[in-house]
Amino acid sequence: MWGRFLWWVNYYGTLHRVPVIGVEPAFTTQNCSRRGQRVKKSLSMRTHLCPGCGLLLDRDHNAALNILHKALQGTVGQTGTDEGVSSNASGQPAATRRRSAAPRKQAG
């Protein structure tokens, strides 16, 4: 089931020319997206409140910011996009491919 989901995410990323970058999900809901401090919480706790800096966010919003940060750190400026198939931060084939423009016919 998970493999099918990833296939669809990569398919739509390619279709809409949106890069798909896999990241390690460990601690993305527990680490503070502002300071990185680990804030332990149960699965039922839906709010992230960092005792160190006072950041208050929905748990999923905090996780999304952490995932985005990890993805941007791992891309190194999207190296390898000149190749037919490049790899993403997790070493899997990336969803983007370089498309060459077809020669245009000149009018007249």
N, C-alpha and C positions, 0 to 999 in steps of 0.2 A: 504494500500500500504506500509506504513512504517513497519507494523508488518511483512509483507512478506519479506521485505528487511532484517530486523533483523533476521528472521528465516534463510535466506540464509547465512548471515554472521556467525551465530552460527553454522550452518551445516558445512560450509567450515572450520571454526576454529577447529571443532571436527575432521573432516576428515584429516586435516593436522597437528593436534596436536598443534595448535596455540591458546593460551588463548585469549578469547574475554572478554574485561572488559568495562562495560558501565560507562560513566562519565557524570557529569552535564555539559552541553555545554555552560552555561551562561558566557558571556564575554570572551570566548576563543579567539575571533578575536580582541578584544579591549585591553585586558591586555598584557603588554609587557612581552614576554617570558623570558627576562633577569632579570628585576627588579620588575615586577608585577604592574607597574604603569598603570592606566587606560588611554588609548589614544582614545578618542571618534573619530569616523569616520563614514561616510555615507556608505551605501552598495556599492555604485559605486567606492569608494576609494579602490584600490587593493593593496596598499602598506602600510606597517606598518613602521612608523618612530617615534621612541620614543624621545620626547624632553628632557627627563631626562638623558638618557644614550647614545643616538645617534644610537641605533640599527635600522638597515634598512633591512627589509625582505619583501618578498611577504606576503600579508595578510594571505593566506592559510598556508604558511610555519610557520608563527608565531603561528597561531591557532593550527597546528599539534604539535608543541613543547609544547604548553600549555596543550593540551589533553593528550599527553604522560606523562607529569609531573603529572597531576591529576590521571592518571591510575596507575602510579608507587607509588604514595602516598597512594592510596586506597587499594593496594594489601597486604600490611604487610607481604611480603614474601610468598604470595599465601597460606595463611592458609586455612585449610579445604579441601585440595586436596586429603587427604586420604579417604574422604567420597565418596559415590557413586556419589552424585551430590553436588557440592559446590556452593556457591553464589559469585557473583562478587561484585565490589565496589558499584553498584547501588542496590544490594540486589536481583537481578534476578539470576536464575540458570546460572552457568558458562557453557561455551561451552566445557570445558575439563572434562574428566572422567578418573579415574585411571583404567588402563587396566592391568589385571593380565596375566603374561606370562604363556603359556601352558607348561606343563612338556615336556621336550625333551626326545626322545627315545635315548638310548645309543646304539651305534653300537656294533655288535659282539655278 
